[in-house]
Each structure stands twice: as C-alpha cells, then as structure tokens.
C-alpha cells in the first residue's frame, strides 16, 4: 500500500496560503473522483446494476491526517488496502494523462460504462475550474506530481459525445407488461423499467427471452443519477448460466483471487427472489434483488474465509474440503 496524499498550492509560488474554499472544494472533487472510480470497480466485480451500497462505497473515503503525511490522504483499513490502492493508482494515472492536455481514448478504455465516464468527466472539468490559479499536488508522498488543469475544449467535446450515446448493458428478467399489450419490461429487484426492442429483434423471439430466466440485454440504457429509467433500442439478449467472481469483497475485506468463484444465478418468479448458488462451497443465497443477492453472496464467502481459511487449523471431512478449496483460490501463502 502506497501512502497517497493530495494538497493544493498557489500556481505562482505565493506563500501566503490557499483559501479554504479553494482547497476544500478541490478536495471534494478529488473525493468524488476517487469514489466514482472505486465504485465502478466494485460494480464491475460484483456485477451490480444499481448504486453501490454505503458499506462498500465507504472503502474509498479519504481522511485528514491519513497515512500520506501530505495533506488529505489514504488510510484504509487492513482488509481494504488493495482495492483503495487500485482506485488511487487509477485516479493518479487519469490526472497524469488529462493534466498533460491529452484526452484520446483513455477515459473510454478505462471506464467502458458510460454513466460512470460521464460523471468522472464532469467532475474533472469542475476540478479544473476550481483550481484556477492553483495547482493540485497528488500521488505517493515520495513521488508527488502536479495537476494544473485540462484541455477543456477536448474534454467537453468528449463529454457531449458521450451524453448523446447511451449504449450499455443491463441485467434482469424480461416479462410482459400486464397493463399494456405487446409491451415488455426488465426487472431485477433494483429497478423495473420499460424496454423497447430494436428493429433487429424479431417479435416472435421475445417470448423466448422472457422464459430464459436471468438475462443480459444490450441497448440504450437511460439513467438519471445512476438510476435506470428505461432501455430502448434493445439489440441483443443473452442468458448467462453462471457468474465468475474474480474478486471477493465485503465491508471489511478485499480478496483478489487466483481462480474465480463460480456461482449459478436463478430467479424464482413465485417468491420474486434472486438466487446465487455455489455447490462446492455450500453457498446458497436468496434475496429480493440481484444487487442484494450479489452482495450477500460475497458476504457469505468472506464468512467462510474467516472461518476456514487458516492453514494451521485442524479440520477434517467437509470442513477440510472447504478449507482446501478456499486456499486453492488464492496465490500460495
């Protein structure tokens, strides 16, 4: 874990100090960028469809007087150092690149999800405005770099292009709207929204999508503040018989896996419940929404990890099998 820090200094070398309003607002921008970057990583790893739960979002909180020794810095709990490190490195790489006046495809390459990229782009532009006449110093305490601003025209152009293009993906089950004939909806417990199929989808194929269970759709995903409002021009529907988690986490842990944990997703329409099962670990969770189910699956895994992963613990039978399998998922101690 590197010791990261952030502070604002005058661009002209004036030693009279920095107004609290300037430094404070700049740090608010940095915290928002770090949270958005970190939450994007969490959403990708857990396959979340809605907003990241508060207990996972707080993994990316910066602290005054943290371990950086350079203004506001990072001081995560022991189990969350890796994911905080990843988010901070990504943030610094972004400031390095955009701070040189470049835009290119860096944002698209690192944040394929447009809703996240839009939020990050807007905040970077706000940070550049708030830093007018000042410089942001950032990075590990032994390698502090400076961010002086961005190419506003190029970044704004990128923002406008992304704002007009809402291509994305969403996960849920498709069902026929009971109140509107020949209308369809997508639901996953976190949202229940109308969907409109593109011209490439045959109307005769739609009932088979509805009977397929959990499904991923691609199309124009319209969002507001991260909330899905509707999905239009759906051009693809894909069932997924399993989910592979390459990183397991809960509020107190972050564990990068050498081999993925495989879970089988199902939906019970009678109970209106989403299920994730991993037979080899004996994990079976059921929740009203996909997001709650994914979070609960990770929490169950981390409970097993805390209970059985100690290689010095004397176990036999099923408990030993669970311990051996858990240890096979990570690099050797």
C-alpha positions as CSV (number, residue, x, y, z in Angstrom):
1,X,0.0,0.0,0.0
2,X,1.5,3.3,-1.1
3,X,1.0,6.4,1.0
4,X,-1.0,8.8,-1.2
5,X,-1.7,12.4,-0.5
6,X,-3.4,15.5,-2.0
7,X,-2.9,19.2,-1.4
8,X,-3.4,22.5,-3.2
9,X,-0.7,25.1,-3.7
10,X,-0.6,28.5,-5.4
11,X,0.4,28.3,-9.1
12,X,2.5,31.5,-8.8
13,X,4.5,30.3,-5.8
14,X,2.8,32.8,-3.5
15,X,3.5,31.6,0.1
16,X,0.5,33.4,1.6
17,X,-1.5,30.2,1.6
18,X,-4.5,28.8,-0.2
19,X,-8.2,29.9,0.5
20,X,-10.1,27.3,2.4
21,X,-12.9,27.5,-0.2
22,X,-10.4,26.6,-3.0
23,X,-8.7,23.8,-1.1
24,X,-11.9,22.4,0.3
25,X,-13.8,22.3,-3.0
26,X,-10.8,20.8,-4.7
27,X,-10.7,18.0,-2.1
28,X,-14.5,17.4,-2.5
29,X,-13.8,16.9,-6.2
30,X,-10.9,14.5,-5.6
31,X,-13.1,12.5,-3.1
32,X,-15.9,12.3,-5.7
33,X,-13.5,11.2,-8.4
34,X,-11.9,8.5,-6.1
35,X,-15.3,7.3,-5.0
36,X,-16.7,7.1,-8.6
37,X,-13.6,5.2,-9.7
38,X,-13.6,2.8,-6.8
39,X,-17.4,2.2,-7.0
40,X,-17.0,1.5,-10.7
41,X,-14.5,-1.2,-9.8
42,X,-16.9,-2.6,-7.1
43,X,-19.8,-2.6,-9.5
44,X,-17.8,-4.4,-12.2
45,X,-16.5,-7.1,-9.8
46,X,-19.9,-7.8,-8.1
47,X,-21.9,-7.2,-11.3
48,X,-24.1,-4.7,-9.5
49,X,-26.8,-2.9,-11.5
50,X,-27.7,-0.1,-9.2
51,X,-25.8,2.2,-6.8
52,X,-23.0,0.6,-4.7
53,X,-24.2,0.0,-1.0
54,X,-22.8,2.5,1.5
55,X,-20.7,0.0,3.4
56,X,-18.8,-0.8,0.2
57,X,-18.7,2.8,-1.0
58,X,-17.0,3.9,2.2
59,X,-14.0,1.8,1.3
60,X,-12.8,4.8,-0.7
61,X,-13.1,7.6,1.9
62,X,-10.0,9.8,2.2
63,X,-9.1,11.1,5.6
64,X,-7.4,14.2,7.0
65,X,-4.2,13.3,8.7
66,X,-4.1,9.9,7.0
67,X,-1.0,7.8,6.4
68,X,0.1,10.0,3.5
69,X,1.7,12.8,5.6
70,X,0.8,15.1,2.6
71,X,-2.4,16.9,3.4
72,X,-5.5,14.8,2.9
73,X,-4.6,11.2,2.2
74,X,-5.5,7.5,2.3
75,X,-5.6,5.4,5.4
76,X,-7.8,2.4,4.6
77,X,-8.5,-0.5,7.0
78,X,-6.2,-3.5,6.7
79,X,-8.6,-5.6,4.6
80,X,-9.3,-2.8,2.1
81,X,-5.8,-1.7,1.1
82,X,-5.6,-3.4,-2.3
83,X,-8.8,-2.0,-3.7
84,X,-8.0,1.5,-2.4
85,X,-4.6,1.2,-3.9
86,X,-6.1,0.2,-7.3
87,X,-8.5,3.2,-7.2
88,X,-5.8,5.7,-6.2
89,X,-3.5,4.4,-8.9
90,X,-6.2,4.7,-11.5
91,X,-7.0,8.3,-10.3
92,X,-3.4,9.3,-10.5
93,X,-3.0,7.8,-13.9
94,X,-6.0,9.8,-15.1
95,X,-4.7,13.1,-13.6
96,X,-1.3,12.3,-15.2
97,X,-2.8,11.9,-18.6
98,X,-5.5,14.5,-18.7
99,X,-3.2,17.0,-16.9
100,X,-1.0,17.0,-20.0
101,X,-3.8,18.4,-22.1
102,X,-4.5,14.9,-23.6
103,X,-7.8,13.2,-23.9
104,X,-7.6,10.5,-26.6
105,X,-9.5,7.3,-25.7
106,X,-8.1,7.0,-22.1
107,X,-11.5,7.5,-20.5
108,X,-13.3,5.1,-22.8
109,X,-10.6,2.5,-22.4
110,X,-10.6,2.6,-18.6
111,X,-14.3,3.3,-18.0
112,X,-16.4,1.5,-20.6
113,X,-19.6,2.1,-18.6
114,X,-20.8,5.5,-20.0
115,X,-22.7,6.6,-16.9
116,X,-19.5,6.3,-14.8
117,X,-17.4,8.0,-17.5
118,X,-19.9,10.9,-17.8
119,X,-19.8,11.5,-14.0
120,X,-16.0,11.4,-13.9
121,X,-15.6,13.7,-16.9
122,X,-17.9,16.3,-15.4
123,X,-16.0,16.2,-12.1
124,X,-12.6,16.6,-13.8
125,X,-13.9,19.7,-15.6
126,X,-15.2,21.0,-12.2
127,X,-11.9,20.3,-10.6
128,X,-10.0,22.2,-13.3
129,X,-12.4,25.2,-12.8
130,X,-12.0,25.2,-9.0
131,X,-8.2,25.0,-9.4
132,X,-8.0,28.2,-11.5
133,X,-4.8,29.9,-10.3
134,X,-3.7,26.9,-8.2
135,X,-2.0,23.5,-8.6
136,X,-3.1,20.2,-7.2
137,X,-0.2,18.1,-5.8
138,X,-1.0,14.4,-5.7
139,X,0.4,10.9,-5.5
140,X,2.7,8.9,-3.2
141,X,4.5,11.0,-0.7
142,X,7.8,10.3,-2.3
143,X,6.6,11.0,-5.9
144,X,4.2,13.9,-5.7
145,X,3.1,15.2,-9.1
146,X,1.2,18.3,-10.2
147,X,-2.1,18.7,-11.9
148,X,-2.6,22.2,-13.4
149,X,-5.7,21.7,-15.5
150,X,-7.0,20.1,-18.6
151,X,-7.8,20.8,-22.3
152,X,-11.3,21.9,-21.6
153,X,-12.4,22.0,-25.3
154,X,-11.4,18.4,-26.0
155,X,-12.8,17.1,-22.7
156,X,-16.0,19.0,-23.2
157,X,-16.3,17.5,-26.7
158,X,-15.8,14.0,-25.3
159,X,-18.5,14.8,-22.7
160,X,-21.0,15.9,-25.3
161,X,-20.3,12.8,-27.5
162,X,-20.9,10.5,-24.5
163,X,-24.0,12.4,-23.5
164,X,-25.6,11.6,-26.9
165,X,-24.6,7.9,-26.9
166,X,-26.3,5.8,-24.2
167,X,-25.3,2.3,-25.4
168,X,-24.9,0.0,-22.4
169,X,-26.0,-3.3,-20.8
170,X,-28.4,-4.2,-18.1
171,X,-29.2,-7.4,-16.2
172,X,-32.6,-8.8,-15.2
173,X,-35.6,-10.8,-16.2
174,X,-37.9,-9.8,-19.1
175,X,-41.6,-10.0,-18.6
176,X,-44.7,-8.8,-20.4
177,X,-46.3,-5.6,-19.0
178,X,-49.7,-6.8,-17.6
179,X,-51.2,-3.4,-18.2
180,X,-50.0,-2.8,-21.8
181,X,-50.4,-5.3,-24.6
182,X,-47.2,-6.2,-26.5
183,X,-45.1,-4.1,-24.1
184,X,-42.2,-5.6,-22.2
185,X,-40.3,-4.7,-19.0
186,X,-36.9,-5.6,-17.5
187,X,-36.8,-6.2,-13.7
188,X,-34.0,-7.2,-11.3
189,X,-35.5,-6.0,-8.0
190,X,-33.3,-2.9,-8.0
191,X,-35.3,-1.4,-11.0
192,X,-38.3,-2.4,-13.0
193,X,-38.3,-0.4,-16.3
194,X,-39.9,-0.5,-19.8
195,X,-37.8,-1.8,-22.6
196,X,-38.2,-1.3,-26.4
197,X,-36.7,-3.7,-28.8
198,X,-34.7,-2.6,-31.9
199,X,-35.6,-3.5,-35.4
200,X,-33.2,-6.4,-35.5
201,X,-35.2,-8.3,-32.8
202,X,-38.0,-10.5,-34.2
203,X,-41.2,-10.0,-32.2
204,X,-41.6,-13.8,-32.3
205,X,-38.3,-14.2,-30.4
206,X,-39.2,-12.0,-27.4
207,X,-41.3,-14.6,-25.5
208,X,-38.3,-16.9,-25.5
209,X,-36.2,-14.2,-23.9
210,X,-38.9,-13.8,-21.2
211,X,-38.8,-17.5,-20.5
212,X,-35.0,-17.7,-20.4
213,X,-34.7,-16.5,-16.8
214,X,-31.8,-14.2,-15.9
215,X,-30.7,-12.4,-19.0
216,X,-28.4,-9.6,-20.1
217,X,-29.7,-7.0,-22.6
218,X,-27.7,-4.5,-24.7
219,X,-29.2,-1.3,-25.9
220,X,-29.6,2.4,-25.0
221,X,-29.7,2.5,-21.2
222,X,-31.2,5.8,-20.0
223,X,-30.1,6.7,-16.5
224,X,-30.5,9.6,-14.0
225,X,-28.2,9.8,-11.1
226,X,-27.2,6.2,-11.7
227,X,-30.8,5.0,-11.6
228,X,-32.0,3.2,-14.8
229,X,-35.2,4.8,-16.2
230,X,-35.8,2.9,-19.4
231,X,-33.9,0.8,-22.0
232,X,-34.6,1.5,-25.7
233,X,-33.3,0.1,-29.0
234,X,-32.5,-3.3,-27.4
235,X,-30.4,-5.1,-29.9
236,X,-29.3,-8.2,-28.0
237,X,-30.5,-10.6,-25.3
238,X,-28.1,-13.1,-23.7
239,X,-28.7,-15.7,-21.0
240,X,-25.9,-16.4,-18.6
241,X,-25.8,-19.8,-16.9
242,X,-23.0,-18.8,-14.5
243,X,-21.2,-15.9,-13.0
244,X,-17.5,-15.8,-12.3
245,X,-16.3,-13.6,-9.5
246,X,-12.5,-12.8,-9.7
247,X,-12.5,-10.6,-6.6
248,X,-14.5,-11.2,-3.4
249,X,-15.3,-8.4,-1.0
250,X,-17.5,-7.2,1.8
251,X,-17.2,-4.1,4.0
252,X,-14.1,-5.4,5.8
253,X,-12.4,-7.5,3.1
254,X,-11.0,-7.3,-0.4
255,X,-9.6,-10.6,-1.8
256,X,-8.1,-10.9,-5.3
257,X,-8.5,-14.5,-6.5
258,X,-6.1,-16.6,-8.5
259,X,-9.0,-18.7,-9.6
260,X,-12.6,-17.4,-9.8
261,X,-15.5,-18.4,-7.7
262,X,-18.3,-19.7,-9.9
263,X,-21.9,-19.1,-9.0
264,X,-25.1,-20.2,-10.7
265,X,-27.8,-17.5,-11.0
266,X,-31.6,-18.3,-11.0
267,X,-34.8,-16.4,-10.4
268,X,-37.9,-17.7,-8.6
269,X,-40.9,-15.9,-10.0
270,X,-43.3,-17.3,-7.3
271,X,-41.1,-15.9,-4.5
272,X,-39.8,-13.0,-6.5
273,X,-36.4,-13.9,-5.4
274,X,-32.9,-13.9,-7.0
275,X,-30.6,-16.8,-6.1
276,X,-26.9,-17.4,-6.4
277,X,-25.5,-20.9,-5.6
278,X,-22.0,-22.3,-5.4
279,X,-22.3,-26.1,-4.7
280,X,-18.7,-26.7,-4.0
281,X,-18.7,-24.1,-1.1
282,X,-22.2,-24.8,0.0
283,X,-23.2,-21.2,-0.6
284,X,-26.9,-20.6,-1.4
285,X,-28.3,-17.1,-1.0
286,X,-31.7,-15.7,-2.0
287,X,-32.7,-12.0,-2.0
288,X,-35.4,-9.8,-3.5
289,X,-33.0,-8.0,-5.9
290,X,-30.0,-9.1,-7.9
291,X,-27.7,-6.5,-6.2
292,X,-28.7,-7.6,-2.7
293,X,-28.1,-11.2,-3.8
294,X,-24.6,-10.5,-5.2
295,X,-23.6,-8.6,-2.0
296,X,-25.0,-11.4,0.2
297,X,-23.0,-14.0,-1.8
298,X,-19.8,-12.1,-1.2
299,X,-20.6,-11.7,2.5
300,X,-21.2,-15.4,2.8
301,X,-17.9,-16.2,1.0
302,X,-16.0,-13.9,3.3
303,X,-17.7,-15.5,6.4
304,X,-16.4,-18.9,5.1
305,X,-13.0,-17.4,4.5
306,X,-12.8,-16.0,8.1
307,X,-14.0,-19.3,9.5
308,X,-12.0,-21.9,7.5
309,X,-9.0,-20.3,5.7
310,X,-6.4,-20.7,8.4
311,X,-4.0,-23.3,7.0
312,X,-2.8,-24.2,10.6
313,X,-6.4,-25.0,11.7
314,X,-7.1,-28.7,12.3
315,X,-10.1,-29.7,10.2
316,X,-11.4,-32.9,8.7
317,X,-14.3,-34.0,6.5
318,X,-16.4,-31.4,4.7
319,X,-14.8,-28.5,6.6
320,X,-11.3,-29.6,5.4
321,X,-12.6,-29.8,1.8
322,X,-14.0,-26.3,2.1
323,X,-10.6,-25.0,3.5
324,X,-8.6,-26.7,0.8
325,X,-10.8,-25.3,-1.9
326,X,-10.7,-21.8,-0.4
327,X,-6.9,-21.9,-0.3
328,X,-6.8,-23.1,-4.0
329,X,-8.4,-19.8,-5.0
330,X,-5.5,-17.6,-3.9
331,X,-1.7,-17.5,-4.5
332,X,0.3,-19.7,-2.2
333,X,0.9,-18.2,1.3
